[in-house]
Amino acid sequence: MNEEAVLARARSAGVAVDWTDAMGRPQRVRTESLRRLLDALNGVDAPIGVPPLVTARLGRPIAIAGLDGEQAAELVLEDGDKKAVVLHDGALPGIRRLGYHRLRVAGREIKLAVAPRRCVTLQDVGGGERMWGVAAQVYGLRRAGDGGIGDAGAVRELAEAAARHGADAVALSPVHSLFAHDPARYGPYSPSSRLFLNPLYADPSATFDSTAVASDDALERAALIDWAAAGAAKFARLRALFDAFDQVDTPLLREFERFVAGGGEALRQHARFEAEHAPKGTLGDSERYHLFLQWITGRSFVAAQQAAKAAGMRIGLLSDLAIGMDRTGSHAWARQSELLMGLSIGAPPDAFNPHGQDWGLTGFSPRALVATGFAPFLATLRAALAWSGGVRIDHIMGLMRLWLIPRGQPAGEGAYLAYPVEDLLALLALESHRHGAVVIGEDLGTVPPGFRARLRRAGIAGMDVLWFERTRLQFKKPSRWRPDAVAMTTTHDLPPVAGWWNGEDIRTRRALGLGTPGEDQARQQDRARLWRAFAKAGLDGQMPSPEQPAVAVDAALGYVAQSPSPLMLAPLEDLLGLAEQPNLPGTIDEHPNWRRRLEVPARALFEAPAVQNRVDVIRRHRPTQRK
């Protein structure tokens, strides 16, 4: 194809030939890069005809592509009611019942997903009050008998403790299934499948009276998780439980059989993947065992959410939905046709990453989403909401576009591919209402113009993070933060307040060869700017030295608590005044990413005087009617 043909085909496939970078500068994708992308997309622009699922909004006319003229049809509502309807030029009168309905016309059946205008919002759940909660790395939590890896039992204990102090939510790191045959692959944002859970987070005590096998005290005492050793030990414990459980007919065994039947082919394929990838003759080579692991893990998180709600939380657990999947995982193994296997998700070059980013993940094909009636998206979303009160969607800009890179090419050689954003937002709204769950979108980084306004109209909360709520010379006062975003001091990829204040993050990056000139001086200036912002917000006191970060942590939490956000999330690292961040982007083994464990057990975390003081600071600056 010549250049004009390449450009035309790229545009037809939804590839953005022209785009604007983070500095506002217009860019054009190289023709050769477009050729590679089109080769990898492999028919993404092929026509589909009449789609198997059409989204619509409550009461609004429904347009169905591929149908013309006047046609008689039958509408079957989700509850079974039937009515005769007439389509005029492919348009159907609005439906005033939410749900998944069926339209029978011209010898075919089309599913109609009729959605509300917006998702269940944080304001809806909070009744207009400003709530607060905590953000936690699941693996880093501690409880007696956890075997060296935080689990759903520790989540339950944390939620109950936080609820006693007025918290309404516990936001968790991703708990997606990783690789049971290789526990050393532990990055939570590189899942094998987002449809299933990581069995290392199972809490056997949520299902059985006893864990049957004692855990390893040395692994539990460690400050850093040894994923290979602790993972192998926990899988051995779970296998012993399974072997005993699967011998006698009990009500629990019959519940397990119903779970397997209800999980369908997708669950069986995942279990088959795990069994086939386990070394033969080992504890993991049984498909039924992996079905058991999913059952017991799901029960663990359901129990944790039930406990959080019973303790008085209005939201409870917030799950975290990763942006993509590992192309060697179970989803790709079972359903390659749903994915863009020849492309990697990433980000274009910007001021922080001049060469761009390649996250090494694959994602859904937009054409496959439409052609399958959005079945992969719905299954993934429902998996995230099956045990939680809401979901945080990582890199939510992916609902509209993803920066995709041909495999083997530099990140800068990628391009944006469009996704059916209005369909996806409608399905999010419908599933949000069906689950009574809130939706939060991680909208940090390069955000398309108008996208945040679109999220606002859809009832999806964005994220405001202290380090980014600033101009070059000053930090924004809390009253100028968004009233429809979750407010946070920091995230898992950024330094906690103590580490930022004392420069631990700068020293760490410098030791790894990732530092940049002038960081110390810039941080000194930023400390002064931040403290001036604290003072203007009424947080009195003398600016502490870098060696006294605890005072700055208290002030930062009070500052963020003043925001009009309907929900503030306090990372546990900041409640505890820790300096090290959970993950240091740009590193793999050079830094203990996703391995740090908290010293204090989850159930006792709020008993520490420093934590109690910081909770008091939050509640003082974020008054609520709740006691």
Secondary structure, 3 states (H helix, E strand, C coil): CCHHHHHHHHHHCCECCEEECCCCCEEECCHHHHHHHHHHHCCCCCCCCCCCEEEEECCCCEECCCCCCEEEEEEECCCCCEEEEEEECCEECCCCCCEEEEEEECCEEEEEEEECCCCECHHHHHCCCCEEEEEECHHHCCCCCCCCCCCHHHHHHHHHHHHHCCCCEEEECCCEECCCCCCCCCCCCCCCEEEEECHHHCCHHHCCCCCCCCCCHHHHHCCECCHHHHHHHHHHHHHHHHHHHCCCCCHHHHHHHHHHHHHHHHHHHHHHHHHHHCCCCCCCCCHHHHHHHHHHHHHHHHHHHHHHHHCCCCCEEEEEECCCECCCCHHHHHCHHHECCCEEEEECCCCCCCCCEEEEEECECHHHHHHCCCHHHHHHHHHHHCCCCEEEECCHHHHCEEEEEECCCCHHHCEEEECCHHHHHHHHHHHHHHHCCEEEECCCCCCCCCHHHHHHHCCCEEEEEHHHCECCCCECCHHHCCCCEEEECCCCCCCCHHHHHHCHHHHHHHHCCCCCCCHHHHHHHHHHHHHHHHHHCCCCCCCCCCCCHHHHHHHHHHHHHCCCCCEEEEEHHHHCCCCCCCCCCCCCCCCCCCCECCCCCHHHHHHCHHHHHHHHHHHHHCCCCCC
